[in-house]
Amino acid sequence: MIKEVFINSKHIFLKTFVLANLSLLLTSFRSAYSLTDSTPYGEWKDEYLKYNCYAFAINRTELPPEFEIDFQYQPGDFSNQSISFNAEISTIANVVKDDLEELSYLNINVSTEINSDYDHTIAVRNGNSGYHFMKLSNDNNWYHKPGYTWVLKYNYMPSYNRVWTNEVMHKSGIAQAPTMTYDSTIYYISYDEPHKHDFSYKYERVDKKYHYSYCECGFKTRNGHVVTGSPNSYGEYNCLICGGTAELGFTIINRHSQSNIIDKSFLSENGVLFLSLSDYLKFKNNQYCLPDYYYVAWEVI
């Protein structure tokens, strides 16, 4: 009964938040707003409608079956706990720790100081109307996802010099001015994977730019294709990993020598990795290691 009461309160909060956002969205058509603290990441994906800031932070972006489609994970859902949206920030951080333990993550550390010697680091802060999460990416930038809106890259490092806000970019590409602030102590939760992922278990083509790479544990990431300089009989490139057709995309090469295109491996503008001849030969002999930037591990689908 207690769990049901808190779930209902979460739904009431969520529906109030959604109605407020809709009202402000209509206002934004009349008065333009530009994001001040963050930058939209990449292109819009319909998957963004399925998960919120907490699910994004801990890489649990699947739609939870036990909730309605308009509701996503909140701290305590994995460890069977219920907390209010205005709980003490230390309480929230420790409930997240319990969730991560329940999900079998290792070496979980909760601190008010950042420690990057872990596989993952997330940050949480609250205010008078709720809490918000960010996470540190492999590219050393911080990302967050307010509600069901666009994934944003935070333009700063989390610090007490700046108050966090809930400014957002909607699916329509229209930015919305903030209505909430988060100014509490910042808690960092760092943790390690239960094992090192091996993304060679299975591949699933998405389109001419991307495919999914799966670990045997079920964890998956979205990656660009890997191609070499030889198109097929249709003039298309085939991904060396998933086997599907790939689009090379635009890149700048030496205009005086077309052969220079295979002298050095490069990542094309749309994320396709083009292997040079020497790297391709290494790839064939299982001697080529894909670069770290190829695996976009923070962008779990």
HELIX and SHEET records of a PDB file:
HELIX    1   1 ILE A    2  ARG A   30  1                                  29    
HELIX    2   2 ASP A   46  LYS A   50  5                                   5    
HELIX    3   3 CYS A   53  ALA A   57  1                                   5    
HELIX    4   4 ILE A   89  GLU A  102  1                                  14    
HELIX    5   5 GLN A  258  ILE A  262  5                                   5    
HELIX    6   6 LEU A  277  LYS A  284  1                                   8    
HELIX    7   7 ASP A  292  TYR A  294  5                                   3    
SHEET    1   A 7 SER A  38  PRO A  40  0                                        
SHEET    2   A 7 LEU A 152  TYR A 154 -1                                        
SHEET    3   A 7 TRP A 142  HIS A 144 -1                                        
SHEET    4   A 7 TYR A 131  LEU A 136 -1                                        
SHEET    5   A 7 HIS A 120  ASN A 126 -1                                        
SHEET    6   A 7 TYR A 187  ASP A 192 -1                                        
SHEET    7   A 7 LEU A 106  SER A 111 -1                                        
SHEET    1   B 2 TRP A 164  THR A 165  0                                        
SHEET    2   B 2 THR A 181  TYR A 182 -1                                        
SHEET    1   C 2 VAL A 168  MET A 169  0                                        
SHEET    2   C 2 ALA A 175  GLN A 176 -1                                        
SHEET    1   D 3 LYS A 202  ARG A 205  0                                        
SHEET    2   D 3 TYR A 210  TYR A 214 -1                                        
SHEET    3   D 3 LYS A 220  GLY A 224 -1                                        
SHEET    1   E 3 VAL A 226  VAL A 227  0                                        
SHEET    2   E 3 LEU A 273  PHE A 274  1                                        
SHEET    3   E 3 PHE A 266  LEU A 267 -1                                        
SHEET    1   F 2 TYR A 237  ASN A 238  0                                        
SHEET    2   F 2 THR A 245  ALA A 246 -1                                        
END                                                                             
